[in-house]
Structures are given as structure tokens and as C-alpha cells.
Amino acid sequence: MDARDQLAYGRRKFLGTSSAALVTAATLSKHAWGQGIPNRGADNGRSASSAGPENHLLGSVNPSNFSPPPTDHGDAPNFWSSFSTAHRRILEGGWSRQVNAEDFPIAREIAGVNMRLTAGGIRELHWNGAAEWGFVLSGNARLTAIDLDGKSYIKDLTANDLWYFPTGVPHSMQGLGPDGCAVLMVFDTGAFSDANTTQMSDWLRHTPRDVLAKNWGASQAALDAVYALPEGGRYIFQGASPNPIEQDQRTAAASKGRSSIAFHFSLGAMAPARKTASTEMKIVDARTFPVSTSIAAAHVVVKPGGLREMHWHPHADEWQYYLQGKARMTVFFNAGTARTADFAAGDIGYVPKTYGHYVENTGSTDLIFLELFRADRFQDVSLTDWIENSPPDLVRQNLGISREMPDATSKK
């Protein structure tokens, strides 16, 4: 073993043994932080009892909010939300619901939309005032767009595929057989609202007929068809099954050709960028998905009992979407303030940049969730790395660990 290997081994040994020492010190020392505070299992006592009416269903969904661990402290903002509590806009052809900063004030940098389209259901031709990053949750969808040179893009996507449309790029989406699709879309501002997009049907209905006639050289019959659009426009509507993709690609590209931009990315075909005994992470940002210049993402899988380790993000807030399983997360908000919440599939979490946190799998199946950032690159800093790559004596002094304690605990 050379000097570099010996140094790395020593740091790993110190990290493992000092962690055990921290547990011992917190348990045995009469000066341990939190002494005298009831533990999590003591919430059946008189002090924690509730004498008034309770919504026990909500309490069971988020038990760490109702009976927080003793390490929670201070008045931290709420960082839990859920699409399951959001209002659904249901139309013929599908539905949508959204969570933005109006509903979830902490989420200043990212807003989310969850949408379901039937087979043939269409999210009409439109563009957004924010960049759109999308993820196919289930089923199959066809995306159409033109790039900023007017060239055509058409692609069929399936579960675990991604897409990204920069601000102002016009596009549409249609559910394909056999059962349409469910998708998640996130936007690079918390103020985004899907009710405030620029929709083709709205624009045309509110443009004078003589202007449309000049613009298109259109017949009266064509204008009558435009002005017969339903009040409120289209948004989502039921359409017929599209043509075979090769036919639509050929027809749409007849004038200016096909776009050379890959607005899509296959996450399912990607190998994990990080892998530990309990966690796998796939990271997608502008380095692997060049068009995605304002949204970076990580797809995280944590095994039962495992932990997405204690860490923080130095460059951007983190918007989370939980795909599967059960989780518990504590966020440390600085100044001694911390709060814990529980998450399940369909829930949303939010962590402001630089705030320390972890995500623990509290269920019996794999926990799967997305981490999303308003940034071109994914970045995080690990508490483990910080300790392991700092002088051992400095860490011992900061944590109040004696030189003898690691050796004593390492023998147990």
C-alpha cells in the first residue's frame, strides 16, 4: 500500500470510527445535545396528546410533521407539497394540475405541471414564457415542435424518456395508444402557470379577421373555421390517432427540413453516474443533454433502509418529485433551525440552495425520485466528503471527539 492509499485508508477508518463515536457520545454524555427531550417514540404521552379535532388522514400521511423528531427545531418553512392536493383541470382528452409558487411559496425557482392525455388526446400547439423540461411517467407520447430556424422536430417518447424545449419554442404533445400518457413537466421559474401559455387557438380567436386574411391569404371559409373555435380555446382536447411517425416527419419537414437539435433524451438507456451499496443516481444536465441549458436533473434510486446521504447544493434550489416508495427528509435551514417531513409517490419536496438535507427510504420497496435544479449542471457537496477530506484532528476538535474514543469504539 503506497502513501496515497494509506492516507485514503486512514481517512476512511477515521470517518467510520468517528461516526460510531458520535453515536456513543450522544447516547452516554450527560452534556449530549438534546438531553431531556423525549425521543420519537414518546409521542403517546400527555404532552404530545391532541385534545381537539384532528384530520387523522393527513396526520397519517405526514407523521413527522405531527410528531417531529427531537432534532427538529425552530420555525422552518413548509417544504412539502403534493400534486394529489392540487386542483385538476379535466377536459375531453385528458387533464392537468400544477404546483407553483402561488400554491407552494418556498418554490421560487421551479414550478411543476402533471398532465394526463388519453390515446389521441392533444395538448394544443403552444409555447411558454419559460423553458420546459419533461419526463414521461407512463405510456407513450408524440412531441412535435419547430426549432428557432423553423425546422421540424417530431419524436415518439415512452416511459422514462425526457424532453426539453427552450423558452419560446412552439410545440405540442399527443397521447399515443394503447392508453395515452402521464407526464411531468417542470419550468425554470416558480411563477410559471400553465394557464398563462401562448396557445394558438387563443391567439387566432383574438386576432381581427382582416389581419388573419392578410397574414395567410386565407379564404372566408378558413377564417370562419378559426372563429368557430370553442370559447376558452383548446388547451387539451380529444383528437384522432396521428399518422405513422415517418409520414408526419416527412410531411412536416417538406419545406425547411428536419431540426438537427435533439430535444429528447432516453434516461432509461443511461448507466448510473454514481452507485453505492444503497443508492444509484443518473445525472442529466447540459453535459449529457446539450439542449437542456436551464434545468439539470438527477434520477435517484434508494434501497429500503438506505439513505441519499447528507449533502447540499451550492448553486441552485432543489425541486423534488417522488415517483415511488416512501421517504423522510430533514432540511437544516441554518441558525439551528431544522424540520422533517414525509413523502410518498406524487409528492413534491423543495430545498433552498446551500441548505443541508438527506433523504431516507422509510418503506419496504425502492424509493425513486427526481432532483431538479434551475441550472445547466448538477452539483452537490457531501458531508462525508467534507469530513473524510479534512484533517482528522481538526474534525475531532470540531465535533468534540477525543483521540481515544474512535479506537475504543472500533474494537466493538
N, C-alpha and C positions, 0 to 999 in steps of 0.2 A: 504494500500500500504506500503510494508516494505522499509527499507532504500535502498536496491539494486534496487527495482522498481522505487523509487523516483529518484535515480541517473540516471537511464536509461531514465526516462521520461524527466528529466531536460536536458539531452544531446540532446534528440530528439527535444525538444522545442527550445533549443538554435540553433541547426542546421537549423531547418525550418525558424526561425525568422531571424537568421543572414544571410541566403541566400537571404531573401527578403530585408534585409538591404543593402547587396552588390549591388543589382539591383538599389535601391533608391540612394545609394551613387554614383554609376557610372553614373546615369542619372542627378543628381542635382548638384554635386560638381563641381566647376569650375576647380578643380585640378584632375578631373577624368581622368584615363588613356584613351588615345585615343581621347581626346577633339580636335575638329577641323578636324578630319579625316572623310571623307564622309562615311555614312553608306552604307550597302549593296544595298539599293535601289537607290543610287545616281549614278549608273554607266552609266546612259544615258547622263551625262554631257559631256562637251567638253574635260575635262581632260582624261576621260576614253574612248573616241571615238577612233575608229581604221580607219585610212585613207588608209591603204594598203590592199592588198588581204588577205582574211581570209578563212579558211576552216570552214564554219559555222556549218557543220555537227559535226565536232569534238568539236567545242565550245558548241554546244547544249548538247553533251554527258557529258561534264565536266564543267558546268558553273562556279563552284567555282575556277577552275583553270584560267579561262578567266577573271572573275570579283571576285577576292577573297574578303572575309570579311575583315574589317579594322583591325581585331585582328591578321591576318597573318602578319608575319614579318621575314625578313632575307632570306638567300639563302638556303632553305631546300632542300634536295634531293627529287627526284620524288619517291613516294611510291605507285603509281597506275600503274597497267598493266592489260592486258586482254587477255584471250585465243582467243577472237574474232579478235585480230590483229596478232595472231601467224600463221605461215605457216602450212598448213595441208599436211601431207603425206598420200595420198589417194591410196589405193591398193584394189584389188579384195578381199572382205571380211571385209572391214572397213577402218578406217583412224585414225591418231593420230596427236597431236600437243603438243608442250611443251613450257614452260616458265622457264628458269633457269637464273643463274647469268650472263650469257653472254648477254641475252636479257634484264635483269632486275637487274642491278648491285647491288642494295641495298639488294637483297635477297640472302644473303651469306649462310644461314643455311638450306634452303629448296628449292627444285625445284619441279615443278608440271608438270604432263602429263595428258591431256584429250584425251580419246580414245572412239571410237565407233566401235562396232563389229556387223555385221549382224547376223541373225539367222544362225548358223553354222560357222560363221567367227571365226578364231582362231588366238590368239596371241601366237606365237610358243613357244615351250619348251625353257626356258632360265633361267639365273639367273643374279642378279645385284650385282654391287660392292657397293651398298648402300641398306639400309633397305627400304622396300616398304610398305606404308600404303595406302589402297584403300577404295573407297566409291562408291557404286552403285548409280548412279544418276537416272537411269530409266532402266526398262526392267529386264532381267534375265541373269545370267551368271553362268557358271560352272568353278570352280577353281580346278586344280589338282596340287599336289606337293608331294615331299617326304621330311621327316624331316632329320636331320643330322645323324640319325641312319638307314636311308634308308627305313623307314616305310611310307606307302602310306597315303595320305590325298586327299579326293575328297569331294567337297561340292557345292551345288547349292545355289546361293545367289539371292536376289531380292532387289528392291529399298530400300535405307536407311540401307542396311547391310554393314558391314566393313570387311576388312581383313588386315592382316599384315604378311609379310614374312621377317624374318631377313636376313641380308647380306649373300649371298651365297646359300640360299635355292632355289633349282630349282623348277620351277613352270610353269604353263601355264593358259590361260583363253580362254573360248569359249562362244560366244553369243548363247543364247537359244531362242526357239520360245516364242511368235509369231513374235517378231521384234528385236531380239538381245538385246543389252545393250549399255548404255553410262556410262562411269566410270571416276572417278577422281583418280589419283594416285599421292602421294607425296613421296619424297625421302629425307633422312636426311642429305643431303648436297646440297648447291646451285649449285655446279659444276656438278651435275649429268646430263647426257644426255642419252636419250633412244636409241640414235644411237650407244652407246658405251657399250651395254649389251653383255653378252656372250650367243650367240644363238647356239643351237645345230646344225642347218644346216650350219652355218659358220664354226664351229669347224671341223665338219666332212668333209666338202669340202676341207679344208686346212690341212688335215692330210694325209700323204702318205698311199697309198693303202696297202702296206705290213704291216704297223703298225696297221691299222684297222683289217686286216686279223688275226694278232696275238692277238689283243685285243678281238675280237669277235669269232674267229674261223669261220669266215664268208666265204660264197661261193662267187665266182666271180660274180654271178648274183646279190647278195646282195650289193656288192661293186659298181657294175655298177649303181644300183638304187641310191645309195648315191651320186655318182659323176654326176648323171643326174639332181641334184637339180638346180633350176634356178640361174643364175648369180645374186649375191646380196643376196642370201639366201631366207628365207621365210618371217620372221618378222610377217606380217599379211597376211593371205590367207583364201580363202573360202574352208570350209570343209563340210562334211556331218553332219547331226544331230547326236549327240552322242547317245550311248546306254542308256537305263534306268539307273539311277544313282546306283541303288542297284547292277546291273550287273557289272558295271565298278568298283565299290568299292570292290566287291568280287574278281574280276579277278586281280585287281592291288595289293590286299593285300595277294594274294595266297602264295607269297614267304616269306615275312618278317612280315606280319600283318599290321594292321592299326595304324597310328600315334595316340598317346594319346594327342597331342598338339592341342588346339583349335586355329587355325589360323584365325577364323572368329568371328564376334560379331554382334548381332542384335541390332542396335541402335533404330529401330522402337519400340521395346518392352521395352525400357528403360524409367523409370519415370524421370522427370526433377530433377536435383540435386539442382537447385535454381529456385525460382519463385517469381516475384514481380508483381505489377499491370500492367506493360508493357513489361516484359521480362521473358523468360523461357530459361534455359540452361541445356543441357545434357552434362556431362563431362565423357570422356572415356580416361583412362590412364592405367598404369600398375597395378593400384589397382583394376580395374574392368575388364581389358583385359590384363591378365598377360604376354602374349607373346609380347605385344607392348612396348618394353623397350626403344625405342628411339624416339617415336612420341606420344605426348599427344594431345588431341583434345577436343574442345567444340563445340556443335551444338547449335546455338543461334537463338531464335525467338524473334523479337521485334515488338510490335503492332504499327499501324500507329500513328505517333506523338511521339512515345516512344524513349527511349534512353538506349543504353548499356552504363552504367554510366561511368564517368571519372575514369580512373584506369591506372595501369601499370603492367608489368610483370617483376619480379625481376630476373628471371632465364634464360630466352630464348627469342629470337626474335619470333614475331608472324607473321605467314603467313596466310592470309585470302582468302577464296574463297566464292563468293556471289552466292547463289543458287536461290534467288527470291527477288523481290522488288527493292527499290531504297534507297540509303543511302548517308550520308555525314559524313566524318571523318576528324577531325583536329588532327594532331600529333604535340606535343610540343617537339622540339628537343634540349631543354636546351639552355642556353645563350640567352634567349629571342627570339629564332627562332621558328616559327610555320608555318604550311602550311595546307591548306584544299583541299580536293578532293572529287569528287562524284563517286559513284559506282552503278552498275546495275548487273543483272544476268550474269554470265560468267566472271566477273572482278576479279582481284586479288589485295589485299592490303598487305602491309608489314610494320611492326612497329618494329624497333630495341628494344632490351630489355631495360628496365627501362624508356622508353620514354612514357610520359603521353599521353592519347588519349581517345576519345569517339567515338561511332558510333550511329548516329541519323537516325531514319526511316523518310525519306522525301517523301514517297509515300503514296498511299491510300490502300495498302494491307500489309499483314505481310511481314516484312523483315526477311529473313532466310539466315544465313551464317555460315561458319565453321571457327573456330580459330584453328590453328595447330602450334605445338611447337616441336623443337628438344630437347625433354626431356622425362623422364619417368613419370613425374607427372605434372598436371596442377596447376599453381599458379598465382594468381593475387592479387593486393593490391588496395583497393578502396579509392578514395579521401574522400568520405562520411564517411567511417570508420575512416579514419585518423582524420578528424575534430571532429566527434562525440565522439571519444575516446581519445581526448586530453583535457587538462584543458581549460575551456571556456575563462578565462581571457587571457591565452596565445594566443588562436586563435584570440580573439578580437584585441589584440595588433599587431599581425602579419598582420591582414587584415585591420587595421585602422578603426575598428568599435567601436563607442562609446557605453558605457553601456546603454545609454538611447535609442539608435536607435532601437534595437530589440523590446523593449517594445512598442515603438511608432508604428512601422510597424505592430506588431502583432495585434494591435487593428483595423486595416483597413480591 
